[in-house]
Amino acid sequence: MDLAINAAALVAAMLSLAISGWIAFRQYSVMNRANQLPMIVDLIRQIGSTELMEKEEYLLSNISRHDPKCGVSRLPKELRQAAAYVTSYYLTLAYLAAYKVVDKTLVALPVHYRLERVWTTIEPYVKGERELRGSDFSYMNFLEDFVIWVRQQDIPNNPDKFRIHGFLEGGTR
């Protein structure tokens, strides 16, 4: 009889431990998402900001007038500042995603098109800047890695991969 009571107590204790562990994991997951929310809201708000869009458009429209061999550091001041502003926004996203402060899939989804446009346009100038600095690993490497990762996701051709939290399960619209 004592053995049965001890066994029942042990099973109850193990069950309690398992339930406590599951609750702790769920709480951690909820807290993690809650911590991301203000940052995600701010970053998404900024992607639609007039300042970022104007600087991005200015960069995309004017950089091709200059020789890529001049890199970024030798561009005219206004263009150099626009390049710094725009790339620092995307670089911030890359760092936050890499260090799992925000979910990288969630970050890539709203910016993939504009990120691709910006990178395709500035890549020759980034390479020119690296040449001026004398190293292939001296300028915007982290951003380049983020762009490569985003390209590998092939977002336009993999919509089901980017269904978030159960919306439109199975790819139906």
Phi, psi and omega in degrees: 000315178298323179296320179294320179293317178297318179295318179295319179295320179295316178297317179297319179294317179294319178296318177298318179297316180296316180295317178299318178297317180296317179297318179298318179297316179298318180296319177299316180297316180295316179299318181299315178294322179295324178293328181286331190305307181299322180292317180296316179300315180296316181293320179291322177298319182292327181299333179261007183289147179300318183299311180296316182295320179293316179293323178295314179296319177299314179299309183296327183277335190245341187293329183293349177284354185241154181287126179302335180295342178284354180066205178261323185294341181253013174286159173304150188310309184297320179289320178298318179293320177297317179298317180296317182296312183292312182292328179292328175298308181292326177294322176299315177301317181299314180296314180298322178289317182296323181267014174057031172285323174231155179291124186294329177293318179295326178287317185293325186303308183282346185246356190303320182293310182290323177301315179298315179299314181296311184296316180302323181286318186269347184307315179299328180284326175296316178296321176297320178296318178297321178296317178297325181277347176081020180205137177287349182242044185239356186201123172059027181293323181293319177296318178300318178297321178296317179299316179300316179298315180299317178299320180296335179288338179046056186307314182299332183258003180228058184298326182295330180294337185250019173289126187256126173052039172086359177293137177051049178306142177076008174079014180273153178241000000 
